[in-house]
Amino acid sequence: MSDMPTDVLELRAAEERKRLHNSISELRMQVREKLDIRRNARQYLAPASAVAGLFGVVLGYGFAGMFTRR
């Protein structure tokens, strides 16, 4: 087996569990930040509005073009 005493192995296992717990907590925090609807809406409101407006203009121009003669 191992030459290390049991108490040292238990201590190392406890440290590893704590590190794993901390990394999982950090990952959860990062996922919450990435999926935060309010923050994303605030950040991307202007570009989304510009794209929607441009799409509306193109769609309206195309729709009006169907009913006008040249």
C-alpha positions in Angstrom: 0.0 0.0 0.0 1.2 3.5 0.8 4.0 4.6 3.2 2.1 7.7 4.2 0.2 7.8 7.6 -3.5 7.7 7.5 -3.9 11.2 9.1 -1.8 12.8 6.3 -3.8 11.1 3.6 -7.0 12.3 5.3 -5.7 15.8 5.5 -4.7 15.8 1.8 -8.2 14.4 0.9 -9.9 17.2 2.9 -7.8 19.8 1.1 -8.6 18.3 -2.2 -12.3 18.3 -1.4 -12.1 22.0 -0.4 -10.3 22.9 -3.6 -12.9 21.0 -5.6 -15.8 22.7 -3.7 -14.2 26.1 -4.4 -13.7 25.5 -8.1 -17.4 24.3 -8.4 -18.6 27.4 -6.6 -16.5 29.6 -8.9 -17.9 27.8 -11.9 -21.5 28.3 -10.7 -20.8 32.0 -10.2 -19.4 32.4 -13.7 -22.4 30.5 -15.2 -24.9 32.8 -13.3 -23.0 35.9 -14.6 -23.1 34.6 -18.2 -26.8 33.7 -18.0 -27.9 36.9 -16.2 -30.8 38.2 -18.4 -30.8 41.7 -17.0 -27.0 42.2 -17.6 -27.1 40.7 -21.0 -30.2 42.8 -22.0 -28.4 45.9 -20.8 -25.2 45.1 -22.6 -26.8 44.0 -26.0 -29.9 46.3 -26.1 -28.5 48.8 -28.6 -27.1 46.2 -31.1 -30.2 44.1 -30.9 -32.4 47.2 -31.5 -30.3 48.2 -34.5 -30.5 44.8 -36.0 -34.3 44.7 -35.4 -34.7 48.1 -36.9 -32.6 47.3 -40.0 -34.6 44.1 -40.4 -37.8 46.0 -40.2 -36.7 48.6 -42.8 -35.5 45.8 -45.2 -38.7 43.8 -44.7 -40.9 46.9 -45.2 -39.1 48.0 -48.3 -39.4 44.5 -49.8 -43.1 44.3 -48.9 -43.8 47.8 -50.3 -41.9 46.8 -53.5 -44.4 44.1 -54.2 -47.2 46.6 -54.5 -45.4 49.3 -56.5 -44.8 49.4 -60.3 -41.8 50.6 -62.0 
